[in-house]
Amino acid sequence: MTTENVTETEHEAITELREHLRKIALISHASTVLSWDQETHMPSSGGGVRAEALGELAGIAHERSQQPALGESIERAEEAAFAAGDETLQAMVREVRHDYERSLRIPVEHATESAEVNSKSIMAWQAAREQDDFSAFEPMLSRQIELQKAEAEYLRDDEDCLYDVLMNKYERGMTSANFSEICRQVVPGLKGIIDRVVARALPEPEFFRGPWDKNKQLEFSKEVATQLGYDLDKGGLDLTSHPFCTSPVAPFDVRITTRVYEDNFTSNLYGVIHEAGHAMYEQGFEEKWVHTPLCDAISLGIHESQSRFWENDIGRTEAFWVHFLPLMKKYFPRILEDVSANDMALAVNPVKPSLIRVDADEVTYGLHIALRFEVEQALFSGDLQVSDLPSAWNEKMESYLGLTPPNFKDGVLQDIHWSFGAFGYFPTYLLGSLYSAQFHQAISEEIDIDQEVAAGRFGEILDWLRERIHKPGRQFMPLDLLERAVGKGLDPAIFVDHLDRKVQSIHGV
C-alpha cells in the first residue's frame, strides 16, 4: 500500500510527526549554514562567537529531539504506518524512532559542549596545520577523543566496543571485526597492483605541470559538474582549505567546495567531481520526504560510493576525456594542444604512493584508509596516546606506503575529520569504493558506460543511481540497499578485480 491508502486519522498522526521533525530540521539548517560560512567566508576573529552560536543551536536541536511529545508522536505514527500497511512510511517512522532513542541517551549538555568544541577545534586544526605544529592541536584533539569516548559510552550496548559504536554512527551494521576482515582481503590485492605498476611507472608528462590558471580551472570544473548532473540551481561551488559537501536542506540546498593550485589541475577538477557526486546523491532524494530520514543518507559508505563512482569510475576513464578534453582545450589551448584522450587518461591514473590521502590515486587510496583505521582503533583502545600519534602515523606510513612525512601538515595533520570529532568515519571511504565497484559492474550489465560517457550522455547512468540508490534515502540498511541494487552482497574481490582490469587497460601491466 502507499500513502494514498492512509486514512484521515492516520494522516494526522504522520503530519504531526513530520511537524516535529520539521522544527528540529530547521535548527539543523541554521547550524549547517553557519558551519559552511565558518569554512568558506567567516573572518578568523568571528570564531569564538560562532562556536557559542553553534553550541547553543545544537543544544536547542537536541532538546527538541528528546521531547516526550515527540516520543508520543512516534508511537501514534507507528500505529498509523502499520495500520496503512505502508512499508515506506514504516521505514520512515522506524528511522525516526532510531534517531529519537539515540538522542535520549545523550545529555543536552554533552551535545552543546561537543558542538562548541567542534567549532573551536576546527579553527585550532587550521592554525596548527598552517604553522605545521602538532603540539598546538594536541590539547583540542585530546578533548575531542574524550568527548567521543563519552558519547560512545552513552550509546553503547553491553556487547559493543567503543570504536564499533562510533563506526555505526556513520555505517550502520559495520563492526571493526568486519572491517578488519575487509582490509585483510583488500590490502594485499592493492599492494600487488602497486608493486606491478610502480616498477614500470612512467614519469609525469611535461604538460601536466601547467601552469593552470585558477579561474579557468574553476570554470571548467563547474561545467564538468553540471554536465554530470550537479544542479547549481540547488547548490553552489566555493573555495575552502579542505573540499567538502554540505546540505543545509537536501535536496533543495546542497553545496560543495574545492581548492585550486596552479601547478596541479587534478586537485580541483577531481575534488569538484568527487564532491559533486556527494551532492548529486542528496539532490536525488525525493522532495516529498524533506525534513524526514527518507531525505537523508543511510550511511557515509553509500554516500562515498557516489563520489568515488563519478570521480574514478567515470572521471578517470579515457571515455571521459574523449568527451571533456575538447572542452578543456578551449580553456588551455597552448598546454593541451598535442594531448590526446589516451594521454590524459594515463596521466590522471598514476599508481604511485603519496603522502596526502585526498590526492592519492585510486589504488593507493585504500592503504591510507587502512592506516587511519588502525590508528583510530589504537587511540580508542588505549594502546596509543595522543602524544605518540605523530610517530605512530609515520611508522604506519612507512609500512603501508613506503613514505615518511617530512612534516606534520603532510602527515598527521592533513585531515580535517578529527578536528570535528569524526572518529570511525574513515572506514566509510574504503567501503564507498567497494560499493562503487559493484554499482559500476551492475550498471555496465545494462548500459554501455564508456559509449554513453564518450558521447557526453550521463542521464541514463544518473537515472540508474537515482532510482536504486538515491530515492530510497534511509529506507534500507546499507548492505540491504546494495543487494537490492545489484543482486548480491558485499564482495571485496569485485573491487580489487575492477581496479586490476582498469590498471591493465590503462597502464598495460
N, C-alpha and C positions, 0 to 999 in steps of 0.2 A: 504494500500500500504506500501511498505518497501523502504529502501534506494536504492534498485536496480532500483526503478522506478523514481528516481530523474534525471532530465536532466543535461547535462554538465554545463549549466549556473547556475542551481540550486546547483550543486555540488560545483561550485566555491564560491558561497555565503556561503555555510556551511563550506567549507575548510578555507575560510578567517576568519570566526568567530572562528573556532577551533584554528587557529594560534594565535589569540588574547588571547584566554583562556590559551593556552599552555604557553605563555610568562608570564602571571600572575601566573600560577600554579608553574612554575619553581622557582619564587621568594619565594612562599609559601613553596616549597620543601626545599629550603635552610633554611628558618626560622624554619621549623619543626625540621630539623636535629640539628640545634643549640640549640633549646629548649630541645630536647631529651638529648643532650650532657650535658646541664646545669643540668638536673635532675639526670644523671647517672654517668658522668665521670669528669666533669669540676671542677678544683680546685676552692675553695671558693674565691681566690684572683682574679679570672677572671670575677667576677660578674659585675663589673662596666662597663667594656668594652663590655661585652656580651649584657648588656642592651642597650648600644648605637647601637650596631650592629643590634639587633633585631628591635629597633625603626627605624633605617634607612631602613631596608628591608621592614618593614611594610609600611613606607611612600612610597617607590617605588612601592610596590604592589598596594597600594591604588590609587596612581596616575594613574597607568595603568588601574585600574578598573573604572576610571572616564573619560577616554579619549573620546572625541567626536567621534573619528574614531570607537571606539568600539560600541557606540550607533548606528552609521550609519550601521555598520556591522550587528548588531542585527536586524535592520529593513529589510535589504536585506535577511537575513537568515529566518526571519519570513515569508516573501513573498515566499521564496523557499520551506519552510516546508509545508505551506498551499497549494501551487500550486501542490506539490507532493502528498498531502493527506496522509502524513506520520505522524501518531499520536505520534510515538516515537520521531521523530525529532521535532515535535511541542512541546512536553513536554520539551525536552532539551532546546529549544530556550526560552520557557516560563520561565524556571528556570534561564537562563542567564539574561533575562530581569528583573526578580525579584531581582537578586543579583546586577545588574547594577543600578537599581533605588534606592535601599537601599544605595549603595556606594555613589551615587551622593549627598545624604542627609548628609553624614558625612564628615566634613572637613579633609583634609590630615593631618593638624596639630594635630587634635584630635586623629586620628588613630596612628600617630607616637608617641605621648605622651602616649597613652594607652599601646602600646607595650613596651615602656621603663619602665613605671610604673609597668606593669605586671612582667617584669623580676626582678626589684628591690624588688617588693612586695613579690614574691615567696621566695627570699632569706631572707627577713625580717621575713616572717612567719616561715621559717625553724629555724632561730635563736631564735625567740620568743618561739616556741614550745619546742625547746631543753632546753631553760632556764626557761620554764614554767612562762613566763612573758607577760601577755596580753598587758600591757602598752607599751611594745616595738613594738608591731604590730599595736596598735591603730591608730597612725597617718597615716600609709600607708593604713589601712582599710578604714579610713575616706576618704582618697583621692580616693580610688577605688569606693566608693559609689558615690562621687561627679562626677567622670568620667562616671559612668554607668547611673546616672541620666541625665547627659548632653547628652549621646548617645541616651537614651530613648526619650529625648525631640526632638532630631534631627529626630528620626524615627517615632514618634507618629503621629497618626491622631487625629482629634478633639475628637473622642469618646473613645480613648484609655487611660486607666490609665497607669502610668509609668511602674508598675510592669508587666502588661499584655504585654507591648511592649517587655520587657526583656524575659518573658516566651516564646514569639513567636520567639525569636532568636533560641530557642532550640526545641520547639514543635509547629509547625505551626498549627494555628487554636485553640489553647488552651487558655482559659482565667482563671483568678483567681476565677471567679464565678463558672465556670465548675469544676475546680479542688477542690474547697471547697465542692461542692456537692459530688464529688467522695470520699473525705475524710469523709464526713458525712455518707456515705454508708459503707465505708471500716473499719474505725476505731472501731466502736462498735463491728463488727464481729471479728476483730483481738483481741480486749480486751476480748471478750467472750471465744475465744480459749485459750488465755493466762491464764485466771482465772481457766479454767477447767484443764489445763495440769500442771501448776505450783503447784497446790495443791497436785499433786501426782508425782512431779518431782523426778527422780532417781538421785543419786549422780553421779558425773563424774566417769567413770570407771578408775581403777588404771592404766591400760595400757596406757591411754590417756596422761599421764604426761611425757612419754618418758624416757630419753632424745632422741630426734630425731636429728641425725647427719645432719647438714645443707647441706653438699654437696650431701649426699644421697637423701635428700628431693628434692633438685633441679633436680637431675637426674630422680627421679621417676615422679615428676610433669611434666617434659619435655616429658617423654614417654607417660604420660596420654594425654597431649595436642596434641601430634602428632597423637595418635590413634584416638582421637575425630575428627581430621581433620585440625588442625592448621599446615600450610605448613611452615616449618622452612627454606626452600629454598627462601621463600619470606618474612621472618620475623626473629625475634630473641627474646631472653629472657635475661633480665638484671636485676640488683638489684637497688632498689631505696627506699626512705623513704615512698613513697605513691604509691601503684601499679597503673599503667595506661597503656592504649593502645594508640599508636600514629601512624600515617601513613604519612610519607613523600610523598609517591605517591601510592595510592591504585590503583589496587590490587597487585602491584609489590613489595612494601616495607611497611610492616605493623608490627610494633614492640610492644612487651609487656614487662612489668617489674613486679617484685614481691619483697616481703620482707620475710625473713626467721627467725623463732625463734626456739630455741632448745626445748622449753617446749610446743610448740603448732604447730603441723604439718598442722592443718587445715588452718591457716592464709596463708601459702604459697600455699598449694595444691588448695584450693578453690579460692584464689586470681589468680592463674595461669589459672584455668579453666574459671573463670569469664572473665579475660582479653582475653583469647583465644577465647571466644565466641564473644567478640567485634571484634577481629582480623579476625575470620572466616567470619564474616559479610562483612568486607571490602575486604577480599580476594575473596569474591564471586561476586564482581562487574564485569561486562563484560569488558574485556580488551580493546575492540574496542572503548569504550567511555572514555578512560583515559583522564584526564585533563578537563572533562566536568562534569556538575551536575549529569549526569547519572552514574558517577563513584563516587558518594558521597551519604551519608546517608540522607534520607528525614527528620529524626528527631532523637533526642537523646533518645526519648522514644522507638522508634523502635530499635535503636542501643542497648539500655539497655535490651530490651526484649531478644536479642540474648545471652547476657552474663548471664542473670538470667535463661534463659532456660537451658543452658548447666551446669551452676553451681548448680541449685536447682532441676529442673525437671528431669535432667539426673544424675548429680554428687552426689546427696544426697539420691539416692534410693538404696534399697537393691540389685536390679538388677545390678547397677553399681559396687557394691562391690563383687558380685558373680564373676564378670569378673576381677576386678582390685586387689582384696585382695591377690590372689596368687602371683601377681607380686610385690606388696608391701612387702609381706613376704620375698621375696628374698633380699630386701634391709634391712629389720628389722626383721630377723627371731626370735630373742630372745623375743622381745617385743610383737610380734603378734602371737606367737606360738599357743596359745589356743583361738584366737579371730576368731569369725565366721562373715560371711557377715551380719547376722542379728544384731550381737553385734555392728558392725561398723555403720550400718545404724542408730541404736538407738543413738549411741554416737555422730554422726555428725549432728543429728537433735534435739538439745536441744530446748526447748521453755523456755527461761529464760531472763528476762530483763537485759540489759547490757549497759555499758556506750558508747562503741565505735560502730559507725554505720557500718563500714566495716567488723567488726567481729560479727555483730548481726545475730541472727538466722532468718530464713525465715519468721516467724510470727511477731516477734517484729520489724523487719526492717521497715515496713511501718509506725510505730509510730515515728521513727527517722525522716522520711521524712515529716510527718505532722508537727512536731516540727519546722523543718527548714523553711518550707513554711510559717508558721505563723510569725516566727522571721523576715524573709525577707520582708514580706508584711509590717510589722510594721516599719522596717528600711526605706522603700521607701515611706511610707505614712507620715512619720514624727512622728509617735506615739512612736517610740523607738529611743533613741540616742545611738551612738556607745559606749559611756562611760558606759551606763547602760546594754550593751549587755550581759556581763557575768552573772549578777544577773537574767536577764530575761531568759537566757538559762537554768540556774539551776532551776528556778521555773517551767519551762515547762518540764524539765527532770523529776522532781518530779511528775508533773501532769500526764504525759504520761506513764512513766516507773517506777515510784516509787523509783527513784535513784537520789542522789545528787553528782555531780562530786567532787572529793576531790581536784582537781587542774584544771588549765586551759588546759593543754595538753590533758587531757582525757575529757575535756568539750568543751568550745567554740573554742579552737584552734586545734581541732582534724582533721578538714577537710582542704584540700588544696584549695578548689574551690574559696573561697572569695579572696584569695591572687592573683588570676589572673582575678578577676572581673566577675566570673561566677555566677551572681545572676539570679534567675529564672530557674536555671539548676536542682536543687534538685527534683522538682516535676516529672521530667522525670524518676527518679528511680522507683517511685511507678507506674507510667504509664507503664514502662517496665515490671513490674511484672504482671500487668493486661493483657497486650498484650501477654506475655509469656504463661499465663494460658490458654488463648483462642487458641493460636497456638498449645499447648500441647493437648487440647481437640480435635482440628481438626485433628492433626496427628494421634492420638490414634484411630480415626474412620477409618483410612486407614491402619495403621501399628500397630502390636503388639509391643509397645515400650519396655516393660520390657523384652520380649523374645529376641528382637534384641540386647538390651544393655547387657543382661546377657551373650550373645554369643560373645560379643565384636564386633558386627556389627553396625557401626554408619553411614555407607554410605547412606542408604535409608532415614534415618532421615535428614541428612545434605542435601541430594538432594531435599527433600521436601522444606526445608528452602531456599535453593539456588534458586529454580525456582520461589517461590511465594514471598519471602521477599528480598533476596539479589540482584538478577539480575535487578529488576526494578529501583534500585537506587532512584533517586528523581522523577521518572516518575509519581507517585501518591502521594497525600497527605496522612498523617499518617492514619487517620480514613478510607479513601478510600482503602488504601493498606490492612488494617485489614479486611475490609468487603469483598474485592476481594479474600483474602486468606482463610477466614473461613466461609464466607456466612452470617455473622451477624455483627452488630455494637458493640461498646464497652459496656461491661456489667460487672460492678464491682462485681456482685454477683457470677459470674463464678470463679473469683479469690478467693473469700472467701470460696466458696464451695470446690474448689480444695484443698486449704490448710486444710480445715476441714477434708476432706476424708484422706488426707495424714497423718495428725496427728493421726486420729483414727487408721489408718493402722499400723503406727509405734509405737505409744505410747499406743494404746489400750484404749484410753479415748476420 
